[in-house]
């Protein structure tokens, strides 16, 4: 083996070390490295310099061999493998596959209905100023993250297809100017790396791995486009054209059978033993309040429509429409008084204390409390049970109280 051959082989090794750790196929084996902050810094920063060094070595080897008059089979083979790694990285590297949307385009709800139809799933966000924003969930599956930088209350919306989990975070304080790259998934939930703070963030933990960067969550929920319009008819809706990477990525997931709610397939291993109290991919509302977590099965929310509960020191109200399409969690305390609710016709409810009439999305329509609003509690709206329970081992599950005991 000549020196040129040796340099070419070394170039291939360095190229593989620079590109492969950040590609989808390899990440399934090495995701814990990418999740770690040092691993993320290497994969999405320092690896660039390793790639440049590998390119320089390969070019030096090629030009040196050409000056000598011949290219050896080893050198040619190394060049072919090098090119193959680059092509694989172009298709599979997460930095290219999952680029966050930094300059979003919004259209009206009516235009969105014409384009996508009433049953299209929307991730709805209510920003800190009370303004609603809708995001077409299907188009958020690949970038996973959409910046909303407009106005006085900017935020980022995150959507994880493996967990069917969505959450939004205020762009404020240390997170005011995040520079985000999707890195990997930990136990089937997305992890992103914020270069501004040099830390990895797990979506479902709402903060960095070591707890040094807690993020401020914003009310986020999933529902059909029609249900969203019924409640927020003037809301802008984010959309974007479908790109070839969308089709490529979703075909990969569909072939792996991981996005079908009825499929038992998981991509990444769990951190704990599987919790079999509910079906693997049952949809739940995952709530944390007062330092306590609890799960509210979507089927139960749909059948009960109104659930009053207490979690830690917070009095909760979980509401659902007839189809379980619109679901939300509120704090029942208004002006220092905890209210109790019962259903009223036309997707409305009344409180027992004042008889005021409320819309299901928490706004008082008439009565003594007219104009008041219940405070939404940010939670994971319609997340897969196996992911929620894995990150909240032993979490309580809401069950309907035995009403016959009170009657007796």
Beta strands, then each sheet from edge to edge (+ up, - down):
strand 1: 105-107
strand 2: 121-126
strand 3: 132-136
strand 4: 145-148
strand 5: 155-160
strand 6: 165-170
strand 7: 180-186
strand 8: 189-194
strand 9: 199-202
strand 10: 207-208
strand 11: 217-218
strand 12: 220-224
strand 13: 236-239
strand 14: 283-289
strand 15: 292-297
strand 16: 306-311
strand 17: 314-320
strand 18: 327-331
strand 19: 333-334
strand 20: 337-338
strand 21: 341-344
strand 22: 348-351
strand 23: 357-359
strand 24: 364-366
strand 25: 375-376
strand 26: 380-384
strand 27: 396-397
sheet 1: 1+ 13- 3- 2+ 12-
sheet 2: 4+ 5- 6+ 11-
sheet 3: 7+ 8- 9+ 10-
sheet 4: 26+ 14- 15+ 27+
sheet 5: 16+ 17- 18+ 25-
sheet 6: 19+ 20-
sheet 7: 21+ 22- 23+ 24-
end
